[in-house]
Amino acid sequence: MGAADTPERTGWADLLAGGRLPQFALICLGVWLNAADALVTATIMPSVGADLGGYAYFSWATAGFLVGAILAGASSGRLSELFGLRAATALAGLVMVGGCVMSALAPDVGLFLLGRLVQGLGSGWISGFAMVAIALLFPERHLARVFAAVTFIWGIATVLGPLFGGIVVEQGHWRDVFWLFAAQSVVFALAALVLLAKAGGAGGGPGVPWAQLGVLALGVSAIAVADLVPGAWSAGMVLLGLLVLALVVRIDPRARVRLLPHRAGDLTTVVGSGYFAMFAMTAASMGFAIYGPPILQQLRGFSPLWAGYAIGAESLAWTVAAMAVAGATGLWDARWIRFGAVLLVASLVVLPLTLADGHLAWVLAGGAMMGAAFGFSWAFMSRRVLAALSDEDRAIGSSAIMAVRQTGAAAGAAISGVAANLAGFSGGLTDASARATSVWVFVAVIPLALAGAWAAFRLTGGAETASLP
């Protein structure tokens, strides 16, 4: 550790000095808006369905939001170059306001779903521009702590997002949820105009990669609607979606305007191996949060609240682990990445063996292992990817981090859904289907976790450090 990287220079006090505290708070607010709004529908959709008659469209509320968020996150790097970070971020806040107002005023389920799509666009841009702001405004010595804070906000939102929606619905009306998010988004947009004034103006940039975004939209949409397709056809939709996503990576280097950094699809580079590790590890982790609660309710008699608390062990461990290792430097950042990757694989062995009939302590331990896997590794993976980006690719490369994560979440949810449905979950929740699902939603993604672990080890080992061609 050199003089420039003393503990005083890498600690929280220095991170928040030099006028960075308000900008740091703005980034945290943006991450909260993205995470909490993505999760709030878990508790309000029954009320929305009763009011608007949209029970058949429950999954579309999430799918539409997710499609919008991924497309926005993927394009935010180029848009920040085109319009400047300050203007683009403020505009993203206003798009979020518009989507919230549409859902709050919706007279029918159609306008409500359109509002959710617009909210996805707004929140995806907000989170994408937040990643760009981190890359541009904070020195590299602080990146691990900033990403640890982002992880902390995500963990809090995982618990408080659905709870926030539930409290508002109990005290008033589901529409009030969106009015409150609209108000927060107005604050975010106004604050961005003030706090990002020195973040650089519009540079014009090379433009928007419309072709890749169009292909990305097709791939994500195929994955998002896979659970609406009956039987084994759902597996075909997931496979088709993944192939289309692979096509994005293949055509991007040949495009006039790139969506991704140089060699983003090359697993011999830090950027390529880092993105793939993030995608695969995120995809492998989705089954627990989605299918854990109904399985615990069916087989153990848990109430929805207690099932939610049990699943919350994952987000709690993620948050605690991230904050515990935020100050790690030198060889330890690589060690934590590798340890996290191994821990994820271990959790996918523990959970299928214990979720149905094992002692509850083992279930909580398995969930905590899964969360800690990301808490230990995520900030350091992100920092390594950012450090490997050229100046030319810094904006698009940083914004791609969140888009890769959200795409992995969509793919993982679909793969877990296919496994659950083939195990009998779609035929009704019974003891037999719950037991089968408790095994196969985890076993089905172990190959993904192993691939992610391989990429994580490559990221910290022999990968090339430059993203230049």
C-alpha positions, 0 to 999 in steps of 0.5 A, spaced: 500 500 500 503 506 497 502 513 500 497 515 496 492 509 498 493 510 506 487 507 510 485 515 511 485 516 503 481 509 502 476 510 508 469 513 509 471 520 511 475 521 505 470 518 500 465 523 503 469 529 503 471 534 497 463 535 496 462 528 494 457 527 500 451 530 496 453 526 490 453 519 494 446 521 497 443 522 490 446 515 487 443 512 493 436 515 492 437 512 485 439 505 487 433 505 492 428 508 487 430 502 482 430 497 487 424 498 491 419 500 485 422 493 482 419 489 488 413 493 490 408 490 486 409 483 490 404 486 495 400 491 491 398 486 485 392 483 489 389 490 490 391 492 483 387 485 481 381 486 485 380 494 483 382 493 475 380 486 474 387 484 472 389 477 475 391 474 469 396 479 468 400 479 474 406 477 471 406 482 466 407 487 471 413 485 473 415 482 466 414 489 463 418 493 468 424 488 467 424 489 459 424 497 460 429 497 466 434 492 462 433 496 455 434 503 459 440 500 463 443 498 457 442 504 453 444 509 459 452 509 457 451 512 450 445 517 452 449 520 458 455 521 452 449 524 448 446 528 453 451 529 458 450 526 465 446 531 468 441 532 463 440 525 462 439 523 469 434 529 471 430 526 465 430 519 467 427 522 474 422 525 470 420 519 466 420 515 472 415 520 474 411 519 468 410 512 469 408 512 476 403 517 475 400 513 469 399 507 474 396 511 479 391 514 475 390 508 471 382 506 470 384 499 467 389 494 467 392 496 460 394 503 462 397 500 469 401 495 465 404 501 460 405 505 466 409 499 469 413 499 462 415 506 463 417 506 470 422 500 468 425 505 463 425 511 468 428 506 473 433 503 468 436 509 466 436 512 473 440 506 475 444 506 469 446 513 470 448 512 477 453 507 475 456 512 470 456 517 476 460 512 480 465 511 475 466 518 473 465 522 480 469 517 485 476 515 485 478 508 484 480 507 491 473 508 493 469 504 488 469 498 493 466 502 498 461 505 494 459 499 491 458 496 498 453 502 499 449 500 493 449 493 495 446 495 502 441 500 499 439 494 495 439 489 501 434 494 505 430 495 499 429 487 498 426 488 505 423 494 505 420 495 498 414 490 499 413 492 506 413 499 504 407 497 499 404 493 504 403 498 509 401 504 504 395 499 502 393 497 509 393 505 511 390 507 504 390 505 497 395 502 492 395 508 488 398 512 493 404 507 492 405 510 486 404 517 488 409 517 493 414 514 488 413 519 483 414 525 489 421 521 490 422 521 483 421 529 482 426 530 488 431 526 485 430 529 478 431 536 481 437 534 485 440 531 479 440 538 476 444 541 482 448 536 484 451 533 477 452 540 474 460 539 474 459 532 471 460 534 464 456 536 459 453 533 452 459 531 448 454 528 442 457 521 442 457 516 437 449 515 437 445 510 440 446 503 438 439 501 435 440 495 432 443 492 438 437 494 443 432 492 438 435 485 438 436 485 446 429 487 446 427 481 443 431 476 447 429 479 454 422 479 451 422 472 450 425 470 456 420 475 460 414 471 457 417 464 458 412 462 464 406 464 460 408 459 455 405 452 456 409 446 458 416 444 455 415 450 450 417 455 456 424 451 456 424 453 448 422 460 449 428 461 455 433 458 450 431 462 444 431 468 449 438 466 451 441 465 444 438 472 442 442 475 447 448 471 445 447 474 438 447 481 441 454 480 444 456 477 437 454 483 432 456 489 437 463 489 435 461 490 428 456 495 429 458 503 427 455 504 434 457 499 440 452 498 446 458 494 450 465 495 451 471 492 447 471 485 447 465 485 452 464 478 449 471 475 450 472 471 456 479 472 456 479 479 458 477 482 465 471 485 462 468 479 458 469 474 464 467 479 469 460 481 465 459 473 464 460 472 472 455 477 474 450 474 469 451 467 471 451 468 478 445 472 478 441 467 474 443 462 479 441 465 485 433 467 483 430 461 485 430 461 492 427 468 493 421 466 488 420 459 490 422 459 497 416 463 500 410 458 497 414 452 499 415 454 506 408 456 506 406 449 503 410 444 507 412 448 514 405 452 515 409 459 515 405 465 514 407 469 508 410 474 513 414 469 516 416 466 509 418 473 507 423 474 513 426 467 512 427 469 505 430 475 508 436 471 510 439 472 503 439 480 503 441 481 510 447 476 509 448 480 502 448 487 506 452 485 512 458 481 508 458 487 503 459 492 509 464 487 512 469 487 506 468 494 503 475 496 506 479 490 503 485 491 498 491 488 495 490 480 494 484 480 499 479 483 493 481 477 489 480 472 495 473 475 496 471 474 489 473 467 489 470 465 496 463 468 494 463 464 487 465 458 491 459 460 497 454 460 491 455 453 489 455 451 496 448 454 497 445 451 491 447 444 494 445 446 501 438 448 499 435 443 495 437 438 501 434 442 506 428 446 504 423 441 504 424 437 510 431 439 513 432 443 520 430 451 519 437 453 521 440 449 515 435 453 510 437 460 513 444 458 513 443 456 505 440 463 504 445 466 508 450 463 504 447 465 497 447 472 500 454 473 502 456 470 496 454 476 493 456 481 498 463 478 499 464 478 491 460 483 487 463 490 489 470 487 487 468 484 481 465 491 479 471 495 481 475 490 477 471 491 471 471 499 471 478 499 472 479 495 466 475 499 462 478 504 457 476 512 457 472 511 451 468 505 454 468 508 461 460 510 460 458 504 457 462 499 461 459 502 467 452 502 465 452 495 463 454 492 470 446 494 472 444 491 465 448 485 466 445 484 473 438 485 471 438 481 465 441 475 469 435 476 474 430 475 468 434 469 465 435 466 472 427 467 474 425 464 467 430 458 468 427 457 475 420 457 472 421 452 467 424 447 472 419 449 477 413 448 472 416 441 469 416 439 477 409 440 477 408 447 480 404 449 475 399 444 476 398 447 483 401 447 489 401 441 493 406 437 498 409 433 492 410 439 487 413 443 493 418 438 494 420 436 487 420 444 486 424 445 492 430 440 489 429 442 481 429 450 482 436 449 485 439 443 481 437 446 474 442 452 475 448 449 478 451 449 471 450 456 471 453 457 478 459 453 476 460 457 470 460 463 474 465 461 478 469 459 473 469 466 470 470 469 477 476 465 478 478 467 471 477 474 472 482 474 478 487 470 475 489 470 467 484 474 464 487 480 460 486 487 464 485 491 458 478 492 454 482 495 448 482 491 442 
